[in-house]
Amino acid sequence: EGKMSAEDGIPTACTTIEEVGSTGVGALTVAFLILVVSTVVFLSKANSSGVQRKYYYLSTYICGFAAMAYFAMLSGQGWTAIAGCRQFFYAHYADWAVTFVLTTILLGLVAGAEADLIGGAAGSAVVMIFSLYMGSVSVVTTVKWFWFLISLMGLAGAVVHFAQSFKAAADLKGGEGSALYGKVAWIVILTWMCYPVVWLFSEGFASFSVSFEVCAYALLDIVAKVVMGFMVMSAHDVLGESGSQTREYV
């Protein structure tokens, strides 16, 4: 019992798998379309901007990678069955491993943080995503919850960077640049804190249906990527000023 078959990692006892329903497929479709449109908007904005270009290129890749993951999930790819015979979309984790790092770099640039701090925060984000993935595919319950604890440590590390180190850098810039960082950072911190909560009740305790889980992740992805990206873009002039006068206040 509980042994995994060597070929595909699907628990041998699975005769049926709890799969995503029509609501979940609807959420995947809507999220995919929003992400594709956003990718095109950010790319065209990047190509028509000066010092702000770096922010929009990051937003382009953040939405672009997510769109690729959603395309895979819509095409019936990027999933396997995990313990409990539940459909598990590992495509999400491939997306997050890249996009959480890119989001960290974007926040760091908006804040004007040093490269070492950005690297530290990005490392924490990778720890969080890798551990959530390993927890999802764990068969032994104790191991699963150890991975979950490690992922929370990774999240805590990233949040501390955003709320303290990055914020201190943004405050040095002062003015509208600092206010912009505050708004964008809160969106990222709050959405990132919701990911482990959704995980807890889906991959963790399996109390959410696969469709509900897919809808919840889709909503979080849209807020953390699209809303955040447009919020940065709406401050085009502020970014232009801070981009050309970095460190003037130091």
TIZAVEX-630043 format. One record per residue: residue number from 1; z, y, x of N, C-alpha, C in turn; residue in three letters. Coordinates in Angstrom, 2 decimals, m for minus. Atoms other than C-alpha are relative to their C-alpha. Layout:
SITE lumnu    n_c3    n_c2    n_c1   ca_c3   ca_c2   ca_c1    c_c3    c_c2    c_c1 torlo
SITE   NUM       Z       Y       X       Z       Y       X       Z       Y       X   Ala
...
This chain:
SITE lumnu    n_c3    n_c2    n_c1   ca_c3   ca_c2   ca_c1    c_c3    c_c2    c_c1 torlo
SITE     1    0.00   m1.20    0.84    0.00    0.00    0.00    0.00    1.25    0.88   Glu
SITE     2    0.00   m1.24   m0.76   m0.71    3.52    1.22   m0.84   m0.07    1.27   Gly
SITE     3    0.87    0.11   m1.18   m3.05    2.19    3.94   m1.31    0.72   m0.29   Lys
SITE     4    1.27   m0.71    0.18   m6.15    4.25    4.50   m1.14   m0.89    0.49   Met
SITE     5    1.14    0.78   m0.47   m9.55    2.60    4.76   m0.62    0.75    1.18   Ser
SITE     6    0.44   m0.61   m1.26  m11.04    3.22    8.18   m1.23    0.89   m0.18   Ala
SITE     7    1.29   m0.70    0.06  m14.46    4.41    7.03    0.11    1.47   m0.39   Glu
SITE     8    0.11   m1.35    0.55  m13.75    7.50    5.00    1.33    0.67   m0.33   Asp
SITE     9   m1.29   m0.64    0.26  m10.03    8.19    4.76    0.38    0.03   m1.46   Gly
SITE    10   m0.37    0.05    1.41   m9.97    7.42    1.03    1.02   m1.13   m0.19   Ile
SITE    11   m0.99    1.06    0.21   m6.80    5.55    0.04   m0.64   m1.17   m0.74   Pro
SITE    12    0.69    1.19    0.51   m7.87    1.97   m0.71    0.29   m0.25   m1.48   Thr
SITE    13   m0.38    0.29    1.38   m6.04    1.89   m4.07   m0.79    0.81   m1.02   Ala
SITE    14    0.66   m0.91    0.93   m8.25    4.63   m5.58   m1.15   m0.67   m0.75   Cys
SITE    15    1.12    0.45    0.82  m10.36    3.39   m8.46   m0.65    1.21   m0.65   Thr
SITE    16    0.53   m1.27    0.51  m10.70    6.84  m10.00    0.62    1.13    0.81   Thr
SITE    17   m0.49   m1.16   m0.75  m10.31   10.24   m8.36    0.09    1.17   m0.96   Ile
SITE    18   m0.11   m1.20    0.84   m8.99   13.34  m10.09   m0.90    1.07    0.60   Glu
SITE    19    0.98   m0.95   m0.53  m11.94   15.70   m9.69    0.04    1.33   m0.74   Glu
SITE    20    0.06   m1.33    0.59  m12.65   19.35  m10.42   m0.76   m0.07   m1.34   Val
SITE    21    0.64   m0.03    1.32  m13.56   20.07  m14.08   m0.94    1.18   m0.13   Gly
SITE    22    0.99   m1.05    0.22  m16.00   22.51  m15.65    0.55    1.41    0.27   Ser
SITE    23   m0.61   m1.31   m0.28  m13.54   25.44  m15.40   m0.02    0.28    1.49   Thr
SITE    24    0.00   m0.16   m1.45  m13.19   24.86  m11.68   m1.39    0.27    0.55   Gly
SITE    25    1.39   m0.21   m0.43  m16.95   24.63  m11.24   m0.45    1.41   m0.35   Val
SITE    26    0.30   m1.38    0.39  m17.27   27.90  m13.15    0.59    1.00    0.99   Gly
SITE    27   m0.67   m0.89   m0.97  m14.76   29.55  m10.78   m0.73   m0.03    1.34   Ala
SITE    28    0.75    0.12   m1.26  m16.65   28.20   m7.75   m1.30    0.80   m0.07   Leu
SITE    29    1.28   m0.69    0.18  m19.91   29.60   m9.16    0.17    1.51    0.05   Thr
SITE    30   m0.24   m1.45    0.05  m18.53   33.07   m9.92    0.40    0.52    1.38   Val
SITE    31   m0.45   m0.41   m1.33  m16.77   33.28   m6.55   m1.17    0.00    0.98   Ala
SITE    32    1.16    0.09   m0.90  m19.93   32.15   m4.74   m0.92    1.21   m0.18   Phe
SITE    33    0.91   m1.12    0.26  m22.06   34.82   m6.44    0.59    1.33    0.48   Leu
SITE    34   m0.67   m1.24   m0.45  m19.50   37.60   m5.79   m0.03    0.10    1.52   Ile
SITE    35   m0.03    0.01   m1.46  m19.23   36.56   m2.14   m1.38    0.27    0.60   Leu
SITE    36    1.37   m0.22   m0.50  m23.03   36.48   m1.64   m0.39    1.47   m0.14   Val
SITE    37    0.33   m1.41    0.23  m23.50   39.92   m3.19    0.77    0.90    0.98   Val
SITE    38   m0.83   m0.80   m0.91  m20.60   41.32   m1.12   m0.52   m0.10    1.43   Ser
SITE    39    0.54    0.19   m1.36  m22.07   39.83    2.08   m1.21    0.91    0.22   Thr
SITE    40    1.20   m0.83   m0.10  m25.38   41.61    1.41    0.37    1.48    0.05   Val
SITE    41   m0.43   m1.41    0.03  m23.64   44.92    0.58    0.60    0.41    1.34   Val
SITE    42   m0.66   m0.34   m1.27  m21.48   44.84    3.73   m0.99    0.02    1.16   Phe
SITE    43    0.99    0.05   m1.08  m24.42   43.88    5.94   m0.88    1.24   m0.03   Leu
SITE    44    0.85   m1.20    0.08  m26.59   46.73    4.64    0.79    1.24    0.39   Ser
SITE    45   m0.86   m1.14   m0.37  m23.66   49.14    5.04    0.20    0.04    1.52   Lys
SITE    46   m0.18    0.08   m1.45  m23.13   47.92    8.61   m1.23    0.56    0.72   Ala
SITE    47    1.24   m0.41   m0.65  m26.77   48.55    9.46   m0.30    1.49   m0.16   Asn
SITE    48    0.25   m1.43    0.20  m26.60   52.13    8.17    1.19    0.84    0.45   Ser
SITE    49   m1.20   m0.74   m0.41  m23.27   53.10    9.78    0.06    0.19    1.51   Ser
SITE    50   m0.19   m0.26   m1.44  m22.19   54.52   13.12    1.22   m0.72    0.53   Gly
SITE    51   m1.21    0.60   m0.57  m18.69   53.97   14.50    0.67   m0.99   m0.94   Val
SITE    52   m0.63    0.90    0.98  m17.70   52.18   11.28   m0.65   m1.39   m0.04   Gln
SITE    53    0.78    1.23    0.09  m20.22   49.40   11.90    0.85   m1.25    0.22   Arg
SITE    54   m0.79    1.20   m0.34  m17.67   47.00   13.44    0.82   m0.51   m1.19   Lys
SITE    55   m0.80    0.41    1.16  m15.54   47.00   10.27   m0.88   m0.76   m1.00   Tyr
SITE    56    0.87    0.59    1.01  m18.51   46.14    8.05   m0.60   m1.32    0.47   Tyr
SITE    57    0.48    1.29   m0.52  m19.82   43.42   10.36    1.06   m1.07   m0.23   Tyr
SITE    58   m1.09    0.97    0.23  m16.41   41.73   10.13    0.05   m0.38   m1.48   Leu
SITE    59   m0.01    0.29    1.45  m16.45   42.05    6.32   m1.20   m0.88   m0.39   Ser
SITE    60    1.20    0.81    0.27  m20.00   40.60    6.32    0.27   m1.47    0.31   Thr
SITE    61   m0.27    1.39   m0.40  m18.87   37.49    8.20    1.13   m0.62   m0.81   Tyr
SITE    62   m1.12    0.51    0.82  m15.63   37.17    6.22   m0.55   m0.52   m1.33   Ile
SITE    63    0.57    0.42    1.29  m17.58   37.03    2.95   m1.09   m1.04    0.19   Cys
SITE    64    1.10    0.93   m0.26  m20.53   35.17    4.48    0.49   m1.43    0.24   Gly
SITE    65   m0.55    1.34   m0.25  m18.46   32.25    5.81    0.57   m0.59   m1.29   Phe
SITE    66   m0.57    0.48    1.26  m16.62   32.01    2.49   m1.12   m0.43   m0.96   Ala
SITE    67    1.14    0.34    0.87  m19.96   32.02    0.61   m0.58   m1.36    0.40   Ala
SITE    68    0.50    1.29   m0.47  m21.11   29.10    2.79    0.90   m1.14   m0.47   Met
SITE    69   m0.94    1.03    0.44  m17.95   27.14    1.96   m0.14   m0.25   m1.50   Ala
SITE    70    0.14    0.15    1.45  m18.38   27.82   m1.76   m1.32   m0.67   m0.36   Tyr
SITE    71    1.28    0.67    0.23  m22.03   26.76   m1.57    0.16   m1.51    0.22   Phe
SITE    72   m0.23    1.42   m0.30  m20.91   23.47    0.01    0.76   m0.66   m1.16   Ala
SITE    73   m0.82    0.59    1.08  m18.28   22.87   m2.70   m0.80   m0.12   m1.29   Met
SITE    74    0.84    0.05    1.19  m20.75   23.71   m5.48   m1.04   m1.11    0.10   Leu
SITE    75    1.01    1.03   m0.22  m23.21   21.25   m3.94    0.61   m1.40    0.08   Ser
SITE    76   m0.67    1.30   m0.05  m20.63   18.46   m4.11    0.34   m0.46    1.40   Gly
SITE    77   m0.33    0.33   m1.38  m19.97   18.62   m0.37    1.39    0.53    0.36   Gln
SITE    78   m1.24   m0.58   m0.52  m16.90   19.40    1.72    1.26   m0.46   m0.69   Gly
SITE    79   m1.24    0.50    0.60  m14.40   17.20   m0.08    0.19   m1.48    0.34   Trp
SITE    80   m0.34    1.41   m0.14  m12.63   13.87    0.26    1.13   m0.28   m0.98   Thr
SITE    81   m1.15    0.32    0.87   m9.92   12.01   m1.67    1.23   m0.13    0.89   Ala
SITE    82   m1.24    0.10   m0.77   m6.34   12.38   m0.45    0.99   m0.88   m0.75   Ile
SITE    83   m1.04    0.83    0.61   m3.17   10.41   m1.17    0.28    0.50   m1.41   Ala
SITE    84   m0.16   m0.40    1.39   m2.59   10.38   m4.93   m1.35    0.03   m0.71   Gly
SITE    85    1.35    0.07    0.57   m6.36    9.92   m5.48   m0.43    1.34   m0.61   Cys
SITE    86    0.32   m1.34    0.44   m6.93   13.65   m5.76   m1.15    0.55    0.85   Arg
SITE    87    1.11   m0.62   m0.73  m10.10   15.51   m4.84    0.53    1.14    0.86   Gln
SITE    88   m0.51   m0.99   m0.94   m9.42   17.63   m1.76   m1.18    0.69    0.69   Phe
SITE    89    1.11   m0.75   m0.60  m11.86   20.38   m0.69    0.38    0.51    1.38   Phe
SITE    90   m0.31   m0.46   m1.36  m11.56   20.58    3.06   m0.90    1.16    0.42   Tyr
SITE    91    0.88   m1.15   m0.30  m14.42   23.14    3.00    0.79    1.30   m0.03   Ala
SITE    92   m0.87   m1.19    0.05  m11.73   25.71    2.06    0.61    0.28    1.36   His
SITE    93   m0.74   m0.16   m1.25   m9.92   25.07    5.32   m0.92    0.38    1.15   Tyr
SITE    94    0.98   m0.40   m1.00  m13.07   25.35    7.45   m0.28    1.50   m0.15   Ala
SITE    95    0.20   m1.42    0.33  m13.64   28.72    5.72    1.20    0.82    0.49   Asp
SITE    96   m1.19   m0.79   m0.34  m10.04   29.93    6.15    0.28    0.07    1.49   Trp
SITE    97   m0.25    0.01   m1.45   m9.80   28.90    9.81   m0.79    1.13    0.67   Ala
SITE    98    0.83   m1.07   m0.54  m12.61   31.39   10.49    0.36    1.34   m0.63   Val
SITE    99   m0.15   m1.30    0.68  m12.03   34.07    7.84    1.39    0.62    0.16   Thr
SITE   100   m1.34   m0.57   m0.21   m8.26   34.43    8.34    0.06    0.68    1.37   Phe
SITE   101    0.05   m0.61   m1.33   m8.94   35.13   12.03   m0.78    1.31   m0.04   Val
SITE   102    0.82   m1.22    0.10  m11.70   37.64   11.21    0.74    1.10   m0.77   Leu
SITE   103   m0.78   m0.97    0.78   m9.43   39.31    8.62    1.09    0.62    0.89   Thr
SITE   104   m1.02   m0.49   m0.93   m6.72   39.59   11.29   m0.59    1.03    0.96   Thr
SITE   105    0.66   m0.93   m0.93   m9.17   41.25   13.70   m0.32    1.31   m0.73   Ile
SITE   106    0.34   m1.20    0.79  m10.31   43.64   10.94    1.24    0.87   m0.21   Leu
SITE   107   m1.25   m0.75    0.19   m6.71   44.63   10.15    0.42    0.67    1.30   Leu
SITE   108   m0.38   m0.54   m1.31   m6.03   45.10   13.86   m0.82    1.22    0.37   Gly
SITE   109    0.87   m1.14   m0.30   m9.03   47.41   14.23    0.34    1.20   m0.87   Leu
SITE   110   m0.38   m1.09    0.91   m8.04   49.44   11.17    1.30    0.65    0.49   Val
SITE   111   m1.29   m0.51   m0.47   m4.53   49.77   12.62   m0.12    0.68    1.36   Ala
SITE   112    0.10   m0.49   m1.38   m5.76   50.54   16.14    0.93   m0.76    0.91   Gly
SITE   113   m0.93    0.82   m0.79   m3.62   47.69   17.51   m0.67   m0.48    1.29   Ala
SITE   114    0.52    0.51   m1.26   m3.97   46.37   21.06   m0.51   m1.43   m0.18   Glu
SITE   115    0.64    1.31    0.09   m6.01   43.23   21.69    1.00   m1.15    0.07   Ala
SITE   116   m0.96    1.11   m0.12   m2.98   41.11   22.71    0.74   m0.24   m1.31   Asp
SITE   117   m0.66    0.14    1.30   m1.27   41.81   19.37   m0.93   m0.66   m1.02   Leu
SITE   118    0.98    0.58    0.92   m4.44   40.98   17.46   m0.14   m1.50    0.29   Ile
SITE   119    0.09    1.41   m0.39   m4.70   37.72   19.42    1.20   m0.80   m0.47   Gly
SITE   120   m1.23    0.68    0.43   m1.08   36.83   18.64   m0.01   m0.26   m1.50   Gly
SITE   121    0.05    0.14    1.46   m1.56   37.45   14.91   m1.05   m1.03   m0.41   Ala
SITE   122    1.08    0.95    0.32   m4.84   35.50   14.87    0.46   m1.43    0.29   Ala
SITE   123   m0.53    1.32   m0.34   m3.13   32.57   16.60    0.94   m0.52   m1.08   Gly
SITE   124   m0.93    0.38    1.08   m0.41   32.55   13.93   m0.76   m0.43   m1.25   Ser
SITE   125    0.81    0.33    1.18   m3.05   32.51   11.19   m0.63   m1.38    0.14   Ala
SITE   126    0.60    1.32   m0.24   m4.75   29.48   12.77    1.05   m1.10   m0.16   Val
SITE   127   m1.09    0.97    0.15   m1.39   27.67   12.97    0.24   m0.27   m1.48   Val
SITE   128   m0.24    0.14    1.43   m0.91   28.32    9.25   m1.06   m0.88   m0.66   Met
SITE   129    1.09    0.73    0.66   m4.34   27.00    8.19   m0.09   m1.45    0.50   Ile
SITE   130    0.08    1.36   m0.56   m4.40   24.02   10.57    1.11   m0.88   m0.58   Phe
SITE   131   m1.14    0.77    0.51   m0.94   22.93    9.39   m0.14   m0.33   m1.48   Ser
SITE   132    0.22    0.28    1.43   m1.82   23.27    5.70   m1.03   m1.11   m0.16   Leu
SITE   133    1.01    1.06    0.07   m4.88   21.11    6.34    0.63   m1.35    0.35   Tyr
SITE   134   m0.61    1.26   m0.43   m2.90   18.46    8.22    1.00   m0.50   m1.05   Met
SITE   135   m0.92    0.39    1.07   m0.26   18.48    5.47   m0.74   m0.60   m1.18   Gly
SITE   136    0.80    0.49    1.14   m2.97   17.93    2.86   m0.46   m1.43    0.21   Ser
SITE   137    0.55    1.34   m0.25   m4.34   14.82    4.55    1.07   m0.99    0.49   Val
SITE   138   m1.09    0.90   m0.41   m0.91   13.37    5.45    0.27   m1.02   m1.09   Ser
SITE   139   m0.33    1.05    0.95   m0.10   10.04    3.80    1.52   m0.13   m0.11   Val
SITE   140   m1.46    0.12   m0.02    3.56    9.97    4.85    0.62    1.32   m0.47   Val
SITE   141   m0.56   m1.21    0.63    5.59   12.41    2.72    0.76    0.88    0.98   Thr
SITE   142   m0.79   m0.79   m0.95    7.98   13.47    5.48   m0.90    0.80    0.93   Thr
SITE   143    0.94   m0.66   m0.91    5.08   14.29    7.78   m0.66    1.18   m0.71   Val
SITE   144    0.63   m1.04    0.82    3.39   16.28    4.99    0.88    1.26   m0.05   Lys
SITE   145   m0.89   m1.17    0.14    6.45   18.53    4.53    0.32    0.66    1.33   Trp
SITE   146   m0.15   m0.62   m1.33    6.88   19.03    8.28   m1.17    0.93    0.26   Phe
SITE   147    1.18   m0.86   m0.17    3.32   20.34    8.39    0.12    1.27   m0.85   Trp
SITE   148   m0.14   m1.17    0.88    4.09   22.62    5.44    0.96    1.03    0.62   Phe
SITE   149   m0.96   m0.91   m0.66    7.12   24.07    7.29   m0.65    0.73    1.18   Leu
SITE   150    0.68   m0.62   m1.14    5.00   24.66   10.39   m0.98    1.08   m0.49   Ile
SITE   151    0.95   m0.99    0.54    2.40   26.45    8.24    0.73    1.27   m0.43   Ser
SITE   152   m0.79   m1.18    0.41    5.12   28.74    6.85    0.40    0.82    1.22   Leu
SITE   153   m0.33   m0.72   m1.24    6.12   29.61   10.43   m1.22    0.80    0.47   Met
SITE   154    1.22   m0.71   m0.37    2.50   30.50   11.17   m0.21    1.23   m0.88   Gly
SITE   155    0.13   m1.12    0.93    2.37   32.68    8.05    1.00    1.10    0.35   Leu
SITE   156   m1.04   m0.98   m0.35    5.66   34.37    9.03   m0.41    0.78    1.26   Ala
SITE   157    0.44   m0.67   m1.23    4.26   35.10   12.50   m1.06    1.05   m0.27   Gly
SITE   158    1.08   m0.94    0.33    1.15   36.73   11.05    0.55    1.20   m0.76   Ala
SITE   159   m0.57   m1.09    0.82    3.14   38.76    8.49    0.82    0.96    0.85   Val
SITE   160   m0.80   m0.86   m0.89    5.54   40.04   11.17   m0.93    0.91    0.83   Val
SITE   161    0.97   m0.82   m0.75    2.55   41.19   13.24   m0.55    1.12   m0.89   His
SITE   162    0.61   m0.99    0.90    0.99   42.94   10.22    1.00    1.10   m0.39   Phe
SITE   163   m0.99   m0.94    0.55    4.19   44.55    8.93    0.71    0.83    1.08   Ala
SITE   164   m0.71   m0.73   m1.06    5.64   45.60   12.31   m0.94    0.51    1.09   Gln
SITE   165    0.81   m0.42   m1.16    3.36   45.61   15.38   m1.24    0.80   m0.39   Ser
SITE   166    1.21   m0.70    0.43    0.12   46.55   13.61    0.37    1.33   m0.66   Phe
SITE   167   m0.40   m1.20    0.73    1.96   49.06   11.42    0.40    1.11    0.98   Lys
SITE   168   m0.41   m0.98   m1.02    3.49   50.75   14.49   m1.22    0.66    0.63   Ala
SITE   169    1.25   m0.55   m0.57   m0.02   51.15   15.94   m0.66    0.95   m0.99   Ala
SITE   170    0.62   m0.85    1.03   m1.30   52.57   12.64    0.77    1.31   m0.16   Ala
SITE   171   m0.82   m1.20    0.14    1.63   55.00   12.43   m0.24    0.98    1.14   Asp
SITE   172    0.33   m0.88   m1.14    0.71   56.34   15.89   m1.23    0.83   m0.32   Leu
SITE   173    1.20   m0.74    0.40   m2.68   57.31   14.45    0.36    1.06   m1.03   Lys
SITE   174   m0.46   m0.94    1.03   m0.89   58.96   11.54   m1.04    0.30   m1.07   Gly
SITE   175    0.92   m0.50    1.01   m2.48   60.64    8.55   m0.60   m1.06   m0.90   Gly
SITE   176    0.67    0.88    0.95   m5.02   58.93    6.33   m0.25   m1.40    0.58   Glu
SITE   177    0.23    1.30   m0.63   m5.68   56.15    8.84    1.18   m0.91   m0.18   Gly
SITE   178   m1.24    0.76    0.17   m2.07   55.05    8.63    0.16   m0.43   m1.46   Ser
SITE   179   m0.11    0.30    1.43   m2.11   55.21    4.81   m0.99   m1.11   m0.39   Ala
SITE   180    1.00    1.02    0.28   m5.32   53.14    4.70    0.50   m1.36    0.49   Leu
SITE   181   m0.50    1.27   m0.54   m3.79   50.48    6.95    1.08   m0.58   m0.91   Tyr
SITE   182   m1.09    0.45    0.87   m0.71   50.32    4.71   m0.51   m0.70   m1.25   Gly
SITE   183    0.55    0.58    1.24   m2.80   49.63    1.60   m0.69   m1.34    0.26   Lys
SITE   184    0.76    1.22   m0.30   m5.09   47.05    3.19    0.94   m1.12    0.45   Val
SITE   185   m0.94    1.01   m0.51   m2.23   45.27    4.98    0.79   m0.64   m1.14   Ala
SITE   186   m0.77    0.57    1.11   m0.26   44.85    1.74   m0.82   m0.99   m0.82   Trp
SITE   187    0.87    0.94    0.72   m3.24   43.24   m0.01   m0.08   m1.32    0.75   Ile
SITE   188    0.12    1.22   m0.81   m3.63   40.78    2.87    1.32   m0.76    0.02   Val
SITE   189   m1.31    0.68   m0.07    0.10   40.03    3.19    0.31   m0.71   m1.33   Ile
SITE   190   m0.34    0.59    1.31    0.58   39.42   m0.56   m0.91   m1.18   m0.34   Leu
SITE   191    0.89    1.13    0.32   m2.52   37.25   m0.97    0.27   m1.18    0.93   Thr
SITE   192   m0.26    1.09   m0.95   m1.81   35.24    2.19    1.28   m0.76   m0.37   Trp
SITE   193   m1.25    0.66    0.39    1.71   34.52    0.91   m0.21   m0.90   m1.22   Met
SITE   194    0.26    0.81    1.19    0.20   33.09   m2.29   m0.68   m1.32    0.32   Cys
SITE   195    0.72    1.24   m0.35   m1.94   30.47   m0.50    0.95   m1.20    0.12   Tyr
SITE   196   m0.91    1.16   m0.10    1.03   28.22    0.47    0.66   m0.33   m1.34   Pro
SITE   197   m0.60    0.25    1.32    2.43   28.63   m3.07   m0.95   m0.88   m0.82   Val
SITE   198    0.98    0.82    0.71   m0.79   27.28   m4.59   m0.02   m1.41    0.62   Val
SITE   199   m0.01    1.29   m0.71   m0.78   24.52   m1.93    1.19   m0.86   m0.43   Trp
SITE   200   m1.25    0.70    0.34    2.81   23.61   m2.81   m0.14   m0.78   m1.31   Leu
SITE   201    0.11    0.64    1.32    1.90   22.80   m6.43   m1.29   m0.79   m0.18   Phe
SITE   202    1.23    0.79    0.12   m1.54   21.27   m5.75   m0.01   m1.13    1.02   Ser
SITE   203   m0.06    1.05   m1.02   m1.80   19.39   m2.44    1.42   m0.50    0.20   Glu
SITE   204   m1.40    0.38   m0.22    2.01   19.38   m2.23    0.53   m0.96   m1.06   Gly
SITE   205   m0.60    0.82    1.07    3.51   18.17   m5.52   m1.01   m0.55   m1.00   Phe
SITE   206    1.06    0.43    0.93    0.18   17.63   m7.34    0.32    0.32   m1.46   Ala
SITE   207   m0.29   m0.36    1.40    1.51   19.44  m10.43   m1.15    0.81   m0.62   Ser
SITE   208    1.17   m0.72    0.52   m1.58   21.72  m10.75   m1.18   m0.97   m0.06   Phe
SITE   209    1.24    0.78    0.03   m4.87   20.15  m11.83   m0.90    0.51    1.12   Ser
SITE   210    0.94   m0.41   m1.04   m7.70   20.27   m9.28   m0.75    1.26   m0.43   Val
SITE   211    0.71   m1.19    0.50   m9.51   22.79  m11.50    0.86    1.26    0.12   Ser
SITE   212   m0.89   m1.16   m0.09   m6.48   25.10  m11.66    0.13    0.44    1.45   Phe
SITE   213   m0.11   m0.29   m1.43   m6.10   24.85   m7.89   m1.24    0.75    0.49   Glu
SITE   214    1.26   m0.61   m0.40   m9.78   25.72   m7.37   m0.10    1.44   m0.52   Val
SITE   215    0.02   m1.36    0.58   m9.49   28.72   m9.73    0.96    0.93    0.74   Cys
SITE   216   m1.00   m0.82   m0.69   m6.34   29.97   m7.99   m0.49    0.40    1.39   Ala
SITE   217    0.51   m0.31   m1.34   m7.88   29.72   m4.51   m1.19    0.96   m0.08   Tyr
SITE   218    1.16   m0.88    0.15  m11.08   31.40   m5.77    0.46    1.45   m0.22   Ala
SITE   219   m0.53   m1.34    0.27   m9.09   34.35   m7.12    0.59    0.61    1.27   Leu
SITE   220   m0.60   m0.50   m1.24   m7.10   34.68   m3.87   m1.08    0.36    1.02   Leu
SITE   221    1.09   m0.27   m0.95  m10.30   34.46   m1.79   m0.72    1.31   m0.34   Asp
SITE   222    0.70   m1.23    0.40  m11.96   37.23   m3.82    0.85    1.23    0.32   Ile
SITE   223   m0.87   m1.15   m0.29   m8.95   39.55   m3.49    0.13    0.22    1.51   Val
SITE   224   m0.26   m0.13   m1.44   m8.29   38.81    0.19   m1.25    0.36    0.80   Ala
SITE   225    1.23   m0.25   m0.75  m11.96   39.10    1.20   m0.82    1.15   m0.58   Lys
SITE   226    0.89   m0.99    0.62  m14.01   41.13   m1.29    0.74    1.31   m0.29   Val
SITE   227   m0.76   m1.22    0.33  m11.39   43.57   m2.64    0.45    0.70    1.28   Val
SITE   228   m0.45   m0.57   m1.27   m9.98   44.06    0.85   m1.17    0.67    0.74   Met
SITE   229    1.16   m0.56   m0.69  m13.48   44.62    2.30   m0.49    1.30   m0.62   Gly
SITE   230    0.44   m1.23    0.67  m14.43   47.20   m0.33    1.03    1.12    0.15   Phe
SITE   231   m1.04   m1.01   m0.22  m11.08   48.96    0.13   m0.20    0.65    1.38   Met
SITE   232    0.28   m0.54   m1.34  m11.89   49.34    3.83   m1.25    0.89   m0.06   Val
SITE   233    1.25   m0.75    0.07  m15.41   50.51    2.99    0.16    1.33   m0.74   Met
SITE   234   m0.21   m1.25    0.76  m14.13   53.11    0.52    0.59    1.10    0.88   Ser
SITE   235   m0.60   m0.99   m0.92  m12.38   54.80    3.46   m0.94    0.28    1.17   Ala
SITE   236    1.04   m0.16   m1.02  m15.67   55.21    5.35    0.25    1.21    0.93   His
SITE   237   m0.19   m1.22   m0.80  m14.94   58.80    6.48    1.26   m0.07    0.86   Asp
SITE   238   m1.26    0.15   m0.75  m11.36   58.02    7.51   m0.23   m0.88    1.22   Val
SITE   239    0.29    0.93   m1.10  m12.63   55.11    9.63   m0.85    0.70    1.06   Leu
SITE   240    0.85   m0.74   m0.94  m15.22   57.42   11.18    0.82    0.89    0.89   Gly
SITE   241   m0.88   m0.89   m0.76  m12.55   59.90   12.23    0.84   m0.79    1.00   Glu
SITE   242   m0.91    0.74   m0.88  m10.14   57.31   13.59   m0.78   m0.75    1.07   Ser
SITE   243    0.80    0.73   m0.98  m12.97   55.47   15.30   m0.38    0.87    1.17   Gly
SITE   244    0.44   m0.88   m1.08  m13.98   58.53   17.29    1.16    0.69    0.69   Ser
SITE   245   m1.13   m0.72   m0.61  m10.50   59.90   17.96    1.18   m0.92    0.25   Gln
SITE   246   m1.12    0.92   m0.21   m8.45   56.79   18.67    0.89    0.50    1.11   Thr
SITE   247   m1.02   m0.38   m1.00   m5.26   57.53   20.59    0.18    1.51    0.17   Arg
SITE   248   m0.16   m1.44   m0.16   m5.51   61.28   20.07    1.46    0.41   m0.21   Glu
SITE   249   m1.37   m0.37    0.35   m1.96   61.28   18.66    1.02   m0.52    1.01   Tyr
SITE   250   m0.97    0.64   m0.91   m0.42   59.31   21.53    0.50    1.00    1.03   Val
